[in-house]
Amino acid sequence: MTAPRPAAGLPDGTDEPDGSGALHRLPPPRPAYDAHTWKEIGHLLLNLPVAVFGFVYALTVLVTGGALTLTAIGLPLLALSLLGARQLGKLERARARKLLGVRVAEPSPLPIARGGGATQRLWMALKDPVGWRTLLYDAIRLPWGILTFCTVLVSLFVLWPVLPYLARAMANLDRAMVRGLLSPSDELERRIAELESDRGVVVDTAAADLRRIERDLHDGAQARLVNLAMGLGLAKEKLLEDPDTAAAMVEEAHGEVKLALQELRDLARGIHPAVLTDRGLDAALSSVASRCTVPVKVTVDLPARPAEAIEGIAYFTVSELLQNVSKHSGARAAAVDVWRTADRLILQVRDDGRGGARLDGGSGMRGLADRLGAVDGLFVVDSPAGGPTVVTAELPWRDRTP
């Protein structure tokens, strides 16, 4: 879990919650005109130009987006506008942090970069609560910006003795608006958005796996069995008139049967190997390691077997990483370590090859990262040029149901 942010008081002399909800004891009352007061005055004077720009942006987004919603460019344009609103919110948080001393954490990035199609990414951007709250902030700020600008401007020449107190009161309202509308979404909201994105990744991955199985069956075992049926039919026709030729054809068909059975076994192993079901990760990963083109040392230190789904993801992750070692690394040796730490299952695959592996390198790393992310896992690649390569995967530990 993320460590709590350090307490940061506000220069307004009261106890205020920060973005995390914690109460902070703030500094004692300060002199009437000090650096904090002048920063607050500067912030209040800037409210008008900033509010005018934000109001025009929000009005343009809402009117244009609403008018073009039924066209092909309407929703993409609205999604881009919400991403732009996020940036305006970032600038406002920076201004409040610099001039008002408000410590508000930055919102989490949209969980749309980890995979999924264009439609899914568009939908996640359109539902972004941070962007919509920033638009609301910009839409309601214009009257407040006019009021604070005029009040401070008049007070500079007429109400000089009370200006520090007016500035402090108005700045406190500004702080409340920044915390209320520009603070990060709560943890539940963020996790819901991530899980919705991950669900799309899982669906896409499952569909790709089904297409792969269908293609392998059609191009492999199915085609071989069709040829086998034709060969046996011809052998049947020649059985009486040419027994020797028929016997040779049956012998050839017998060889085809063996090859078809082997292809089916390989396909079944790619879906879920029997050794994994019967004997667990240690035996299954040792079996995978024995097929690698370089020597692999496997160490599995687990107190018990994890849930079937987690065990399967761990197996296929290591299997694909070892295939990369065989095909791309040029390594002389590799190692696989699996262990449990608290409520996490850790996998680590190392090799002494040439290095240079990347998530966008086209060797399936991106797909592995997406698959682990879909179950709240992590995937880290450390592969400098010249090696060695260390890939660490982390999965949530779930106990196996009896």
Order of alpha helices (4+ residues) and beta strands (2+ residues): beta-beta-alpha-alpha-alpha-alpha-alpha-alpha-alpha-alpha-alpha-alpha-beta-alpha-beta-beta-alpha-beta-beta
